[in-house]
Amino acid sequence: MAITPPENIVGISIRDTTLRMSEAIRSGGEWKIMSLSQGTVSMPWRTAAMKEKNMARRFADDINRLHEKNGSKAKMAVFSLDAGMVFIKKIPIDPNLNGNRLREHVNWEVEQFAISPADEYVIAYEHQQPAKGLGFANAIVVFVRKNITEFLKNVFLDTHLELKAIDVDIFAAHRVLAFGQNLDQNTRTATVDVRKENIQFSILEGADFFLSQEIDYPVEEGELLLREEDHLARIISKELRRIILDNKLGKGVEDFSSVQVYGDGLSPAVVEALRTMHNTRIDLANPFRRLKINGQIADPEIQSHPEAFVVSVGAAIKGI
């Protein structure tokens, strides 16, 4: 009987105009990163760009150009959407709900808080088992407007890659960071995604999603804050403490088992400033902690900023 050889998968993320690709392959139960690359796209990856004529083809050309330059052998891709393009809700559910009954309940919940009718969204959900001592379970519900997923599908029609799955940056980050650590139900991890326009916070309880939220920078201060490491660290610290207190998770940042910080152009000085403020583990996130890496990956910029590839690597190891 012939054995189907493992296939390379490219995880793709676009942040503003920065395009990143991480090519991975799973063999013998282990993931290996075969290539990493970064380039640019014609316009910022935002919903407004999707209304522009011929933009699907232009994004496709940008993806093809980087894919060809990288010499990648992959034919399949997982694309990670920005969390700002999707809605994420955690809803309590009867632990006995499953199948069609669970699907109907999720659709009903979406109808309650969505702006448009549920049939205008692509809806996905994951059932979380109830925590010990609780009489209810949770469903993590993600829904995105169909016009966004249709635009993305049109982009890939003109690429050399087959779009096999659509991911979300928060979950891609959780996946690769959980892969690199030993997480059990007694651990509580905060992830902090530092962006030009805002900061995205999310919390893992064990390996399970607990919450996510973002805060905007004060108007016109985004670029400035990325250069003012101490000021940015204080904003992160204040918000982490607020999350802890608002959700009755403890008394302070020290109640997190670890804080993982990543993002574009993030200075290590921000992490150092946070470490001086708090007596808990605070890391500049490294998506390659437990992944084998092709020895030919030698780009010094990639080597010096592994945290910038958290999302694309997380998408690549999604498994399809």
C-alpha positions as CSV (number, residue, x, y, z in Angstrom):
1,M,0.0,0.0,0.0
2,A,1.4,3.4,-1.0
3,I,2.0,5.9,1.7
4,T,1.0,9.5,0.9
5,P,4.0,11.7,1.6
6,P,3.5,14.7,3.9
7,E,2.6,18.0,2.2
8,N,4.1,21.4,2.9
9,I,1.7,24.0,4.2
10,V,2.2,27.8,4.0
11,G,0.8,29.9,6.8
12,I,0.1,33.4,5.6
13,S,-0.5,36.6,7.5
14,I,-0.8,40.2,6.3
15,R,-0.5,43.0,8.9
16,D,-1.0,46.5,7.4
17,T,1.2,46.1,4.2
18,T,3.6,43.5,5.6
19,L,3.1,40.0,4.1
20,R,4.6,37.0,5.9
21,M,4.8,33.4,4.9
22,S,5.9,30.4,7.1
23,E,6.2,27.1,5.3
24,A,5.9,24.0,7.5
25,I,5.7,20.2,7.1
26,R,4.7,17.5,9.5
27,S,6.6,14.3,9.3
28,G,7.0,11.6,11.9
29,G,4.7,13.4,14.3
30,E,6.9,16.5,14.3
31,W,6.5,19.9,12.7
32,K,9.5,21.4,10.8
33,I,9.7,25.0,9.5
34,M,11.0,24.8,6.0
35,S,11.1,28.5,5.0
36,L,10.2,31.9,6.3
37,S,9.8,35.0,4.2
38,Q,8.4,38.5,4.3
39,G,7.4,41.1,1.7
40,T,4.8,43.8,1.1
41,V,1.4,44.1,-0.5
42,S,0.0,46.8,-2.7
43,M,-2.4,48.2,-0.1
44,P,-3.1,47.8,3.6
45,W,-5.1,44.6,4.3
46,R,-8.3,46.2,5.4
47,T,-12.0,45.8,4.5
48,A,-11.9,49.1,2.6
49,A,-9.3,47.6,0.2
50,M,-11.7,44.8,-0.6
51,K,-14.0,47.2,-2.3
52,E,-11.4,48.5,-4.7
53,K,-11.5,47.2,-8.3
54,N,-9.0,44.5,-9.1
55,M,-7.6,44.3,-5.6
56,A,-8.1,40.6,-5.3
57,R,-5.8,40.1,-8.3
58,R,-3.3,42.6,-6.9
59,F,-3.1,40.8,-3.6
60,A,-2.8,37.5,-5.4
61,D,0.1,38.9,-7.4
62,D,1.8,40.0,-4.2
63,I,1.4,36.5,-2.7
64,N,2.7,34.8,-5.9
65,R,5.7,37.0,-6.0
66,L,6.8,36.2,-2.5
67,H,6.0,32.5,-2.9
68,E,8.1,32.3,-6.1
69,K,11.0,34.3,-4.6
70,N,11.0,32.0,-1.6
71,G,11.2,28.9,-3.9
72,S,8.6,27.2,-1.8
73,K,7.3,23.8,-2.8
74,A,4.0,24.2,-0.9
75,K,0.7,24.0,-2.7
76,M,-1.6,24.5,0.2
77,A,-2.1,27.6,2.4
78,V,-3.8,28.6,5.6
79,F,-4.6,32.3,5.7
80,S,-4.9,34.1,9.1
81,L,-7.4,36.9,9.3
82,D,-6.9,39.9,11.6
83,A,-9.1,39.6,14.7
84,G,-10.5,43.0,13.9
85,M,-12.2,41.5,10.8
86,V,-14.1,38.9,12.8
87,F,-16.4,38.7,15.9
88,I,-15.4,36.4,18.7
89,K,-17.9,35.5,21.5
90,K,-17.7,33.0,24.3
91,I,-21.2,31.8,25.2
92,P,-22.3,29.4,28.0
93,I,-24.2,26.4,26.8
94,D,-25.8,23.2,28.2
95,P,-23.0,20.6,28.3
96,N,-25.4,18.1,26.7
97,L,-25.9,20.1,23.6
98,N,-24.3,18.7,20.4
99,G,-24.8,18.2,16.7
100,N,-27.7,20.0,15.1
101,R,-29.1,21.3,18.5
102,L,-25.8,22.9,19.3
103,R,-25.5,24.4,15.8
104,E,-29.1,25.8,16.1
105,H,-28.3,27.3,19.5
106,V,-25.1,29.0,18.2
107,N,-27.0,30.5,15.2
108,W,-29.6,31.8,17.6
109,E,-27.0,33.4,19.8
110,V,-25.3,35.0,16.7
111,E,-28.7,36.5,15.8
112,Q,-28.9,38.2,19.2
113,F,-25.8,40.2,19.0
114,A,-24.9,40.4,15.3
115,I,-25.6,43.6,13.4
116,S,-26.9,41.7,10.3
117,P,-28.9,38.5,9.9
118,A,-26.9,35.3,10.7
119,D,-27.1,34.2,7.0
120,E,-24.7,37.1,6.1
121,Y,-21.9,35.5,8.2
122,V,-19.8,32.4,8.0
123,I,-20.1,30.9,11.5
124,A,-17.7,28.5,13.2
125,Y,-17.5,27.4,16.8
126,E,-15.6,25.1,19.1
127,H,-17.2,23.3,22.1
128,Q,-15.2,23.6,25.4
129,Q,-15.8,21.0,28.1
130,P,-17.1,22.4,31.4
131,A,-14.5,23.2,34.0
132,K,-14.5,21.1,37.1
133,G,-17.3,22.0,39.4
134,L,-19.3,24.0,36.8
135,G,-22.7,23.0,35.5
136,F,-22.3,24.6,32.1
137,A,-19.9,24.4,29.2
138,N,-18.8,27.1,26.7
139,A,-18.8,27.5,23.0
140,I,-16.2,29.8,21.4
141,V,-18.1,31.3,18.4
142,V,-16.3,33.1,15.6
143,F,-18.3,34.7,12.8
144,V,-17.1,36.8,9.9
145,R,-19.0,38.5,7.1
146,K,-19.3,36.4,3.9
147,N,-18.0,39.2,1.7
148,I,-14.6,39.0,3.5
149,T,-14.3,35.2,3.0
150,E,-15.5,35.5,-0.6
151,F,-12.9,38.1,-1.3
152,L,-10.2,35.9,0.2
153,K,-11.3,33.0,-1.9
154,N,-11.1,35.2,-5.0
155,V,-7.6,36.2,-4.1
156,F,-6.5,32.6,-3.9
157,L,-8.1,31.7,-7.2
158,D,-5.3,33.7,-8.9
159,T,-2.4,32.3,-6.7
160,H,-0.3,29.2,-7.0
161,L,-1.7,28.0,-3.7
162,E,-4.9,26.3,-2.7
163,L,-6.6,27.9,0.3
164,K,-7.3,25.0,2.6
165,A,-8.4,26.9,5.7
166,I,-9.0,30.3,7.2
167,D,-7.6,31.1,10.6
168,V,-7.7,34.0,13.0
169,D,-4.5,35.7,14.3
170,I,-5.4,35.3,18.0
171,F,-6.0,31.5,17.6
172,A,-2.9,31.1,15.4
173,A,-0.8,32.8,18.1
174,H,-2.4,30.7,20.9
175,R,-1.7,27.5,18.9
176,V,2.0,28.1,18.4
177,L,2.6,29.5,21.9
178,A,0.8,26.6,23.5
179,F,2.8,24.2,21.3
180,G,6.0,25.7,22.7
181,Q,5.0,25.5,26.4
182,N,3.7,22.9,28.9
183,L,0.2,24.3,29.6
184,D,-2.2,22.6,32.0
185,Q,-5.5,23.7,33.5
186,N,-3.6,25.4,36.4
187,T,-1.8,27.8,34.1
188,R,-3.2,31.1,33.0
189,T,-1.3,32.8,30.1
190,A,-1.7,36.4,28.7
191,T,-0.8,37.1,25.1
192,V,-0.2,40.7,24.1
193,D,-0.1,41.6,20.4
194,V,1.4,45.1,19.9
195,R,0.2,46.7,16.7
196,K,0.5,50.2,15.2
197,E,-3.1,51.1,15.9
198,N,-3.9,49.2,19.0
199,I,-3.0,46.4,21.4
200,Q,-4.8,43.0,21.3
201,F,-4.9,41.2,24.6
202,S,-6.1,37.6,25.0
203,I,-6.1,35.1,27.9
204,L,-5.6,31.3,27.9
205,E,-6.7,29.1,30.7
206,G,-4.6,26.0,30.3
207,A,-4.7,25.6,26.5
208,D,-8.3,27.0,26.3
209,F,-9.4,30.4,25.0
210,F,-10.8,32.5,27.9
211,L,-11.2,36.0,26.4
212,S,-9.8,38.6,24.0
213,Q,-10.1,42.4,23.8
214,E,-8.2,45.3,22.3
215,I,-7.5,48.8,23.3
216,D,-6.8,51.7,21.0
217,Y,-3.9,54.0,21.5
218,P,-4.7,57.6,22.2
219,V,-5.3,59.4,18.9
220,E,-2.2,59.8,16.8
221,E,0.1,58.3,19.4
222,G,0.5,54.8,17.9
223,E,3.8,55.4,16.1
224,L,5.1,57.5,19.1
225,L,4.2,54.8,21.6
226,L,6.1,52.1,19.7
227,R,9.2,54.3,20.3
228,E,8.4,55.1,23.9
229,E,9.1,51.7,25.4
230,D,8.5,52.6,29.1
231,H,5.2,54.4,28.3
232,L,4.0,51.5,26.2
233,A,5.0,49.0,29.0
234,R,3.0,51.0,31.5
235,I,-0.1,50.9,29.2
236,I,0.3,47.1,28.8
237,S,0.8,46.6,32.6
238,K,-2.3,48.7,33.5
239,E,-4.5,46.8,31.0
240,L,-3.3,43.4,32.2
241,R,-4.1,44.4,35.8
242,R,-7.6,45.6,34.7
243,I,-8.3,42.3,33.0
244,I,-7.3,40.4,36.1
245,L,-9.5,42.5,38.4
246,D,-12.5,42.9,36.1
247,N,-12.7,39.1,35.5
248,K,-11.9,38.2,39.1
249,L,-8.9,36.2,38.1
250,G,-6.7,37.4,41.0
251,K,-5.1,40.6,42.3
252,G,-2.5,41.5,39.8
253,V,-0.3,40.7,36.8
254,E,1.6,38.2,39.0
255,D,-1.5,35.9,38.8
256,F,-0.6,35.1,35.2
257,S,1.7,32.1,34.8
258,S,3.3,34.0,31.9
259,V,2.9,36.9,29.6
260,Q,3.8,36.4,26.0
261,V,4.4,39.6,24.0
262,Y,4.7,39.8,20.2
263,G,3.9,42.1,17.3
264,D,5.4,44.1,14.4
265,G,8.5,46.2,15.1
266,L,8.2,45.5,18.8
267,S,11.3,46.6,20.8
268,P,12.7,44.1,23.3
269,A,13.0,47.1,25.6
270,V,9.2,46.9,26.2
271,V,9.6,43.4,27.5
272,E,12.5,44.4,29.7
273,A,10.5,47.3,31.1
274,L,7.6,44.9,31.9
275,R,10.0,42.5,33.6
276,T,11.1,45.3,36.0
277,M,7.5,46.0,36.9
278,H,6.3,42.5,37.6
279,N,7.5,39.3,39.3
280,T,6.2,36.8,36.8
281,R,7.5,35.3,33.6
282,I,7.3,37.8,30.7
283,D,8.7,36.7,27.3
284,L,9.2,38.2,23.9
285,A,7.3,35.4,22.2
286,N,9.3,32.9,20.2
287,P,7.2,30.7,17.8
288,F,10.2,28.4,17.2
289,R,10.7,27.2,20.8
290,R,9.9,23.6,20.1
291,L,9.9,23.5,16.3
292,K,12.7,22.2,14.1
293,I,13.9,24.8,11.6
294,N,15.5,24.3,8.2
295,G,19.2,25.2,8.7
296,Q,19.1,27.3,5.4
297,I,16.9,30.0,7.0
298,A,19.5,32.6,7.6
299,D,17.8,36.0,7.0
300,P,19.2,38.1,9.9
301,E,16.1,40.2,10.2
302,I,13.9,37.1,10.6
303,Q,16.4,35.6,13.1
304,S,16.4,38.8,15.2
305,H,12.6,39.2,15.2
306,P,11.1,35.8,15.6
307,E,8.1,37.3,17.4
308,A,6.9,38.9,14.1
309,F,6.3,35.4,12.8
310,V,4.0,34.2,15.6
311,V,0.8,34.4,13.6
312,S,2.1,32.9,10.3
313,V,3.8,30.0,12.0
314,G,0.7,29.4,14.1
315,A,-1.4,29.3,10.9
316,A,1.1,26.9,9.2
317,I,0.8,24.3,12.0
318,K,-3.0,24.5,12.2
319,G,-3.3,21.1,10.6
320,I,-5.8,20.4,7.9
